Amino acid sequence: MIKICFFGMGSIGKKHLKNLVKILNERKIEFKIDVVKRKKRLDDEVKEYIANVYKIDEFIPSFYDIVFIANDTSVHIETLNLMKDYSNNFFIEKPLSLNLNGFELKNYKNKKIYIACPMRYSSVMDYLKKNIDFTKVYSVRAICSTYLPDWRPTVDYRNNYSAKKELGGGVTLDLIHEWDYLTYLIGFPEEIFNLNKKVSHLEISSDDLSVYIAEYKDKLVEVHLDYFGRTPTRKVELFLKEGTIVGDFIENSIILENKEKIVLQKEDIYVKEMNNFLNIIFDEKDNFNDLEYAYKVLKLIKGE
């Protein structure tokens, strides 16, 4: 029997919980799950999986085999510090933190800490990682453009944490995925420049547009992130001598230099990620997005 604790049970927390339960059942691993959140109320879709629910201000820490930190970005490090002596295994939803004030890696030695990076599990990413020689790529352009009110149609977007700067919302932090996968593919840049601000009609306090230019030894990289694009777009373009390769994460396809289109197999990246996390915990597999790596990506996007 393994004991598991979830901090936060919003949409991403529920997704992780259901995937975790499915995989543990498939692996025939017995479990007990507790949840810590601001309010004790639970949605019907997850009630059956949960043994105990605690309000955060009433919770008394005890030891858990695994801790999931899926609450507001602004309290990720606070939660990690609360539980660091009560577990050795952590799954932290991206991004790692709202800021890096007072954060020191040495405080978390001997802990297995995995930071969510679901886009690395897409078949588009897998194809690019295995088939592209990035030393031959002249430049890269990545875009993620989506309309924030469409993210969760049943919820007023103005109440979503993404809309609130103080909770860690805003495209610069919220869409850290793009820089996570770019560093995974081509490493960290030598220099980076970012402009971000709130420009649209959306009623939010967070930034809704963030634009980067980064310099590598042999190429430049452009990144565009926004909350106001009415046509959902998530692509990466690679410019080479022979033409342009386009990876489309929404269509799950690759367009090659000769315009040939490869439609890739669609898989649930969150299920793949959860399986990998459990492999890290139980089978000592490589943790390819540990605390140190996520810390470096966060420093990169914050220009620190």
N, C-alpha and C positions, 0 to 999 in steps of 0.2 A: 504493500500500500504506500503510495507516494502522496505527500501533502503539498498542495499548490495554493498559492494566494494570488488573486488578481486585484490590482489597484486600478479602479476605473472600470466602468462597464458601459461605455458609449458604443457607437457603431463599430469602431475598430476592435474594442475589447470583446464585444459579442462575437465578432468574426473569428478572432483568435481563440476564444473559448470553445466555440462549436467545432472548429478544426482540430483543436487539441483533444477534445473528447472523442471525436471520430477516430483519430489516429491511436490514442491510448486504447480504445476498445479493440481496434484492429490488431494491436500488438499484445492484447490480453494483459494489460497492465492495470491493476486496480488503483483507484485514485480517490482523493477527497479534495474538493475545491471550496475555498472560502473567498469571499469578495469584500473589499473595503472600498467604500464610496461615500460621497457627500450625503446622500439620502439612502435609507434602507430599502426603498421600493425597488423591485426587480421586474423587468419585462417577462411576460409569460414564456417567451421563446427560450429563455435560459434558466428559468427557475428550477427545473427538474435536475439540473446538473450541479446545483450549488448546495453545500451543506450549511454554511453559515454566512450571514451578511452582517457587516459591522459598519457603523458610521465612523468616519475617519477620526473624529474627535473623541470617540469612545474605544478605539482599537488599542489593545495591548499586544505588542509584538510577541510572537513565539516562533519556534523554528519551522521553516518550510523547506521542502526539497527544491521547489522552484518558485520564483516570484516573477509575476508579470507586471510591468509598470506601464499602464496604458491610460493614465490620467492626463491632466493638462500638462503640456510641455513645461510650464512655469514651475511645476512641482516635481519634475522627474528626479532631479538630484536630491532634493529634500527627501523624497520617498526612498531612493537608493540608500541614503545615509541612515534613514530610520531602520532599514532592513538589512544593512550590510553585515551585521553580526548575527543575523537570524536566517541566513541562507547562503549557499555557495554558488547558486545558479540563478541568473537573471536574464529575462527577455525585456528589453526596453523599447517601446515604440519610438519611432523617429519623430523629431530629431532628439538628440541626446539631451539638450537643455535649451533654455531661453538665452542664457548667457554663460560665460565661463568664469565669472567672478569667484575667486577663492577655490576653484576646482583644481584638484591635484590628482594625477593618475596614481601616484604611489599609495594613496589611501585605499585602493581597491585591489591590491595584490592578492594573488591566490584565489580570485573569484572568476568564475566563468560568466562573462557578461556579453551578451549578444545584443546588438542594436538592429532593429528592423531595417531591411533593405530589399523589399519584395521585387523591385524591378530587375534585380540581378537574376531572378529566377524565370524571367520571361524567355520564350523561345527565340525572340528577336535578339536579346542580349546573348543568349547561348550561341547563336549563329555568328554574331559579330565577334565574339571572344575567340571562337574557334577558327574562323575563316578569313579574318582581315589582318593584313600586315599594316599596323598603324604607322610604321616608319615611312610608308609610302603615301600616307594621307597628308595633303597640303593644309587643309583646314577642316574644322568641324563646326556644324551649327545645330544646336538643339533647341527645341521649343516645347513648352507645355502651356497650352492656352485652353482654359475651360471657364464655364460660367458658374460662379460660386453658388447662386441660388438653385442651380440644378443638381448640386452634389447630393443633397438629401431633400427631395421634394416635399416630404411630409413635415419638415422642420423649418421654421423661420430662419433664414440664413443669418440674420442679424444677431441671433442668439447662439450661433455656432462659435466654437472657440476660434475658428479660422478668421472670424470677423473682428476678434478682439486682440489688439496688439499686446496688452498686458498679460494675456494667457499664452502667448507664443504664436499667435496667428499672423497671417501675412505670407505672401508668396515666397519671400526670401527664405524663411524658415520652413514653411509648410511644404514647399516643393523642393526640399533639399535632395529629393530623389535624383534629380538631374545631375547634380554634382557628385552624388554618391556613385552613380553608374559611370560617369565620365572618368572619375579617378580610377575606378575599377578597370576601365578599358585602356586608358592612356596615361595613368599616373597623375601626379600633382603638378600644377603649373609653376613656372618660375615667378610669374607676376600675375596679379588679377586686379581688375577694376570693376566696381559695381555701382550702379545708380538704381535706387528704388524709391518709390513714393506712392501715394494714393492719388490716382488721377481720374477715376471713373465716377459714375453716378451711384455706385453701391454705397449703402449706408453702413460703413464699417470704419473702425479706427486703425486698422492694420494696412500695410502696403498692399496694393493690388497689381503693381507692375514692378518687375525687377529685371534688369538687363546687365549682363556681364560680358566683358571681353577679357580673355586670359591669354597669356603668352607662354608657349612652350619653346624649347630650344629649336624645334624644326617646324612649328605650326602655330596658328592662332585658333582660338575657340570662342564662339559666340553662343550665349545662352539667353533665351527670352522666356520669361515666366509671367503669366497674368491670370487674374480671376474673372476677366470680363469677356473672354472670347466666346461668341455665341455658337461657333462651330468647334466642337471638341477636337483638339489637335495635340498629339504627342508623338514627336518624330525626332530622329537624329539623322543629319545629312553629313556624309563623308565625301569630300572633294578630292579626287585623284586625277592623275594624268589621263587615264582612259575614260573618265566620266565621273558621275556622282552615284554613290550608293545611298539609298534611303531606307532606314529602319522605321517602320510605322508600328508603334506599340498598341494602337487602337485596332488597326486592321490585322495586326499580328502577321506582318508581311515584310519582305525585303525586296527592294527594286535594285537590280544590279546595274553596272555601268552600261550594259548593252540594252537596257530597258526591260530585260526579262524580270517578271514578277514571281517571287516564290512565296506562296501562302503557307505559313508554318502551322504546325499543330497547336491548337489552343489548349492550354493547361491552366489549372488554378494555381497561380503563383503563391497564394497565401498558404495553400495546403503543402506545396513543395517547401516553402520556407519553414513551416512548422515541423515537417518531417526532418529537415536539415538541423533545426535547432535541437530536436530530441536526439538526433545522431551525435551532436556535439556533447550533449549532456551524458548520454548513456554509453556511447561507443567511442568517445574520445576522438571524434573527427575534428578536422581543422576548423577553427572559428575564424572565418574570413571577413567578418565585420565585428571585431571586438571593440572594447572600450577605447583603446588607443587609436584605432583607425577612425572611428566615429568622431572622436575628439579632434583629430586632424581635419576632417571634412568640415566640422562645425567652425573651427578656427579659420579655415579657408573662406567660407561664405561670409564670415563676419569681418574678414580682413584683418585678423589679429595674428 
